[in-house]
Amino acid sequence: MKILFICSRNKWRSLTAQKIFHGVNNSDVRSAGTEENARIKVTIGHIGWADVIFVMEKKHVRRLKDKFGVNLSKKKVICLGIPDDYEYMDGDLIEILKSRVSEYIDVPE
C-alpha cells in the first residue's frame, strides 16, 4: 500500500507520520505539505502515486480538492482531525496518529 500524509508545511505532523508508519505492513509512505513554504510541496505526482491519502485537517482536504480536483475522484482521502499543536516526533502526536490511522489500516502495537 502507498500512503501519503499531508499537513501544511510538512515539518511536524505529516513528517512524523511518515517516520512512524514507514515500512508498517510493507507500506510505502511519503509526506508533503499544502503551503508554498512546505518542506516538500504536494504535487500531482504524489496524488497519482498514493493509494490512500491522510490529511491532518479539513482545510487540507479543501486545498487538495481546489488544486487537484478531478485527480482526487478515485482516491481515498481521510481527514484525521489533528490540529497544528505538535512538534516533530511529539509523544502525544505519535499516539494520536497511531490511534486514528489504525481505524483505516492495521497498525502494530
N, C-alpha and C positions, 0 to 999 in steps of 0.2 A: 504494500500500500504506500502511496505517495501522499504525504501530509504536509500542508502548508499552513504555517501560523502567521497571522497578520496582526500588527498593532500600529501605532502611529509612526514611531521613529526607529523601530527595530533595534532598540538598545537594551530594553529591560524585559518586558513581558514575552514577546514572541521569541526573542533570543534565548531566554530561559527555557521556554517550551521546546525549542529546537534542541537544546542541550540535553534536557532530561528525557525526551522521547526518542532521541537518536538511537536507531537500531532496535527499539522495542518491537517485538514480533516481526523482526526483519523489515520494519518500515524504513522508508527513505524520508527524511524530514528536512524541510527548509523553512526559512522565515524571511519576512520582508515587512516594510512599513509603507503606509499610505501617504505620508507627508513628503514634501520636496526635500527636506533635510534628513530624510531617513538614511540610516547606515547602508541598507540595501533597499532600494525602492522597488515596490511590486511592479511587475511587467506582465504583458500578455503571455510571455513565455512561462512565468510562474503559474499563471492561471491554467494554461493549457497542460502543463506538466502534472498538476495536482489531481489526485483522486478525491480528496476531501480538503476543505479549507476551513480552518478555525480562526475566527476573528475575536478580538478581545471585547469590543463594544459595538453597539448598534451603528454608531457613526462610521465604523469601518465597513459594515455591510453597505451603507449608503454610498460611501466613496467608491467601493468596488463596482457597484451597480452603475454609478454615474460614469465611471471610466471604461468599464469593460462590458457593460450591459449584456448583449446577446451572447457573449462568450461565457457568461456565467449560467446560462439557461439549463445546462445539463450537469452543472456542478453542485455538489452538496456543500453548502455554506452554513456553518454553525456558529452562532454567537455565544461565547462563553460568559459574557457579562462580567468581565474583570476590569475594574477601573484602574486608571494610571496612578496607583498608590504604592507601588512596589519598585524596588531596585532589582538589578540583575541577581539572580540566584537567591532571592529573599526566601527564607524558610516558609513563611506563610503563603507566598505566591506559589511555591512548589506544591504545597499541599492542596491549594485551591485548584491549580492546573490538573493535578492527578485526579482529584475528585470529579471535576467537571468533564474532563476528557474521557474518563472511564465510563461515562454514560453512553459513549458512542463507539469506543474501541476498547479492546482488552488491554488493561494496564496492570502489569505485575506489581505486587505489593512492594 
